[in-house]
Amino acid sequence: MHSELRRIDTDNLILDPAIGKWVPEKSAMYDLETIDQFERLKVFEKPLLAAISRKSFIGDLLNKPATERLYGSLAAAAIVVQKGAHIIRTHDVAETFDVVQIAAAVRSRQPVVEENGFEVSVLDIPYPYDAALSMRNIGVTGTGSKIMKNKTVSRVLRISNITTTEALIIKQEILARGGDAALERDAVSHETEKTDVIVIGTLLQVRKLADKLECQARNLPLISRMIKDALKQESDIEFRYLRES
């Protein structure tokens, strides 16, 4: 079996993320996550197929049998095409064709400049794992990609209703780690007691900021925990997609 797998021509692969209830344990939220983050599959640099027509997650959400899932299927098709799908498998060809035409027109192209044998492209990488995979694609070692992945993606956080002193401490600490923070003008001159602050930095910088704030005075240990909880929610599939019925 392994020798057969090694002979596969990977240049001709099409990726299908297998949307659908393939095992009893799989609930609708896993398909919602796949559709919502479909653009992440572009990191594999292969054509992407989406087989979503009349699938069970649509029935679970709309409480409709397969024969009444046309509009739900069209909505899902529009989303995955806009997010990068190249091929759509559908039961309703004519209706889906119109949807695909519009969704494909809305999808923007990746910025790429080619000249004299060189190429510069802009990568849209929102998650550390995707960053690591992109680095592995160009030959970076597993250890190197693991070390650098959290330096590759950035986060922008808004922290609301904190004291001016706390905001200035946060700005000082994130600046010390190579990031930055924005706060209202009156907070800089201590002319207001409360302010919001927008923190900008790589994921690594933001996590180091949270670790540092954990040891500070005032409400900063609480802010530290809230930052960590907010970052944790990004990878919490139940928080992101599970809806109360």
C-alpha positions, 0 to 999 in steps of 0.5 A, spaced: 500 500 500 505 505 501 509 503 495 502 505 491 501 511 495 508 514 493 507 513 486 501 518 486 502 524 481 500 529 486 500 534 481 493 532 479 490 532 486 484 535 487 482 536 494 475 535 497 474 536 505 469 531 505 463 536 507 457 531 510 455 526 515 460 521 514 460 518 521 455 519 526 459 523 531 460 529 526 455 534 527 453 540 523 458 545 526 464 541 523 461 543 516 460 550 518 467 551 520 469 547 514 465 552 510 467 558 514 474 557 513 474 554 506 479 559 504 485 556 508 485 550 504 488 554 499 495 553 502 495 546 499 496 550 492 491 544 489 484 545 486 479 545 491 472 541 490 466 542 494 460 537 495 455 541 499 449 540 495 443 538 499 448 535 505 445 534 512 448 540 515 443 544 511 437 539 513 439 540 520 439 548 520 433 549 516 429 542 518 428 540 511 428 534 507 433 533 502 428 535 496 427 542 500 434 544 501 435 548 494 436 555 497 440 552 503 445 549 498 445 555 493 447 559 499 453 555 501 455 554 494 456 562 494 460 562 500 465 556 498 466 559 491 467 566 494 472 563 499 476 559 493 472 553 491 474 551 484 469 545 483 462 545 485 458 538 485 451 539 485 444 536 484 441 542 481 446 544 475 442 550 472 441 554 479 448 553 481 451 555 475 448 562 476 450 562 483 457 560 481 458 565 476 456 571 481 460 568 487 466 567 482 466 574 480 466 577 487 472 573 489 478 577 488 485 575 485 491 574 489 496 579 488 502 577 484 507 580 480 512 577 476 518 580 472 524 577 469 523 570 472 522 573 479 515 573 483 512 576 489 505 574 491 501 577 497 499 571 502 493 571 506 495 567 512 490 568 518 492 562 522 499 559 525 498 552 522 497 555 515 503 559 516 507 553 518 505 549 512 506 555 507 513 555 510 514 547 509 512 548 502 518 552 501 523 547 504 523 550 511 524 545 517 519 542 521 523 545 527 523 552 524 516 553 521 514 551 528 518 556 531 516 562 526 509 560 525 506 565 531 511 570 528 507 570 521 500 572 523 498 578 526 492 580 531 488 586 532 485 586 539 480 592 542 480 592 550 475 597 552 473 601 558 480 601 562 483 606 566 488 611 562 494 608 566 492 601 564 492 603 557 499 606 557 502 600 561 499 596 555 502 600 550 509 600 553 509 593 554 507 591 547 512 596 544 517 593 548 515 586 544 515 590 537 508 591 537 504 597 538 497 600 541 493 606 539 489 610 544 485 616 544 489 623 544 486 625 551 489 618 554 496 620 552 495 626 556 491 623 562 486 628 561 481 622 561 480 617 566 477 611 562 479 609 555 479 604 549 485 601 546 487 597 540 493 593 540 496 590 534 502 585 534 503 578 532 500 572 535 507 571 539 507 578 541 500 579 543 501 572 547 507 575 551 504 581 552 498 577 556 504 573 560 507 580 562 500 583 564 499 577 568 504 579 573 502 587 573 498 591 578 491 594 578 486 590 573 491 588 568 491 580 571 484 580 569 485 583 562 491 578 561 486 572 562 481 576 558 486 576 552 488 569 553 480 567 553 479 571 547 485 568 543 482 561 545 475 562 543 478 562 536 480 555 536 474 553 540 469 550 535 463 550 539 464 557 541 464 559 534 459 555 531 454 551 536 448 555 536 443 554 541 436 551 538 
